[in-house]
Amino acid sequence: MSDPDRIVQSFFGDFGGRYVAEVLRAPLDELEVEFITAMQDQEFLRLYRNLLRDFVGRPTPLLYAENTSREIGGADIYIKLEGLAATGAHKINNALGQGLLAKRMGKGRVIAETGAGQHGVATAAVCAKLGIPCRVYMGEVDVRRQRPNVFSMELYGAEVVPVKTGSKTLKDAVNEALRDWASSFQDTHYLLGSALGPSPFPDMVREFQSVIGRELIEQTQERGIVPDAMVACVGGGSNAIGFFAPLLERREIRMIGVEAGGRGSATGDHAVRMEGGGRLGIVQGYKSMFLLDSDGQVQDTHSVSAGLDYPGIGPQLAYLGASGRVEFTRASDQEALDALRVFARNEGVIFALESAHAGAQVLKTAKELGPGKTVIVNMSGRGDKDIFITAKELTPQTWKDFMQREVQEIEAKEKQS
Ligand SMILES: Cc1ncc(COP(=O)(O)O)c(C=O)c1O
């Protein structure tokens, strides 16, 4: 049964739980006990907070998007700049927490899955800092489209393993990591990157990501900002739940989750689980809303952003959606790219493609709310990692010329040596 006062709730209404093979029950039990103990240990919390400050660079700023707000003529828009955290996204809040937990449990090895590569980069950086060997599973398609992040992970000393099964994206990377963990948990921690998977992962990831919402409460109070709405993109749901959770009791604040509308509503063209597309199912160890076919098989998804290209959603967000506390909507690939351009030109801030989905929605919400109101968007990541996608989409010819010159340079160097 869910008990909102417990740090590990496991179930959120009908959603959540721990549906795993017998072999994984012991490591999940161990993890739950260690997590609960660590969260009451002042020394652990002090270490975590100090590294959030000195290694991650927290608190991340809250920026008034003055030019965009003026241009729209609606509500004031503020941007929580999570993308300014070390390694470029919110993922490091959780990677650091779980990395410290792995150390505390005496695990000599960490494995992780990654989609966009941001969680992989964050995990690789944390493991470098804490001196733990690290292996990252990444779908082959994502390895190709997020090459700069693969480069960074390897530079941090991690081993990146391309996953060639299924659709070769995030869900397949999760499967592969779970497979590895089933035979290695004695000395290995599986550092899962979103608020999904078997309990206690959804609760644990929410707790480590809630630093976003807690900082927001302080920053808005200090500056006398009263939020009317909050907007976040939703892949598995870690940035959204971390942003929303500490403010959920403030019923007057609308909370809006934005899924990947992709290139259309046909099967395989999007990753919209909550807005009518998904069905209740049990996949990868948890019960939630998934994109499933009539046989219950997981469907293919598409998004311009690798981080939203996932067929399931974290159980707590599924519950908050079903209960009406969080509204869900979608942004298409094109709307995300357009929003990315708006914030780059108006505010000097380049959103990650995932976050740009929330960016697209915040433009609509600001207009809808009208003047005198305030809406805050979580920029879960910055867009540097996406240059090979955005440049190709926004300035194809210039980018092609650049790439051709780069290849010629590499070939000329190879001939000389
Ligand atoms: C920048 C960024 N935002 C959002 C996401 C989606 O994940 P989540 O829904 O867990 O925040 C990702 C995933 O890789 C990401 O890299």
The ligand as an SDF file (V2000), in Angstrom:
LIG
                    3D

 16 16  0  0  0  0  0  0  0  0999 V2000
   18.2690   16.9010  -20.7670 C   0  0  0  0  0  0  0  0  0  0  0  0
   17.3010   15.8120  -20.5280 C   0  0  0  0  0  0  0  0  0  0  0  0
   16.0530   16.1330  -20.1520 N   0  0  0  0  0  0  0  0  0  0  0  0
   15.1190   15.1810  -19.9370 C   0  0  0  0  0  0  0  0  0  0  0  0
   15.4110   13.8460  -20.1190 C   0  0  0  0  0  0  0  0  0  0  0  0
   14.3240   12.8430  -19.9080 C   0  0  0  0  0  0  0  0  0  0  0  0
   14.5110   12.1010  -18.7520 O   0  0  0  0  0  0  0  0  0  0  0  0
   13.6030   12.3290  -17.4870 P   0  0  0  0  0  0  0  0  0  0  0  0
   12.1930   12.2930  -17.9310 O   0  0  0  0  0  0  0  0  0  0  0  0
   13.9860   11.2060  -16.6090 O   0  0  0  0  0  0  0  0  0  0  0  0
   13.9520   13.6600  -16.9010 O   0  0  0  0  0  0  0  0  0  0  0  0
   16.7080   13.4550  -20.5030 C   0  0  0  0  0  0  0  0  0  0  0  0
   17.0560   12.0390  -20.6710 C   0  0  0  0  0  0  0  0  0  0  0  0
   18.0860   11.6480  -21.1090 O   0  0  0  0  0  0  0  0  0  0  0  0
   17.6700   14.4730  -20.7120 C   0  0  0  0  0  0  0  0  0  0  0  0
   18.9140   14.1790  -21.0960 O   0  0  0  0  0  0  0  0  0  0  0  0
  1  2  1  0
  2  3  1  0
  2 15  2  0
  3  4  2  0
  4  5  1  0
  5  6  1  0
  5 12  2  0
  6  7  1  0
  7  8  1  0
  8  9  2  0
  8 10  1  0
  8 11  1  0
 12 13  1  0
 12 15  1  0
 13 14  2  0
 15 16  1  0
M  END
$$$$
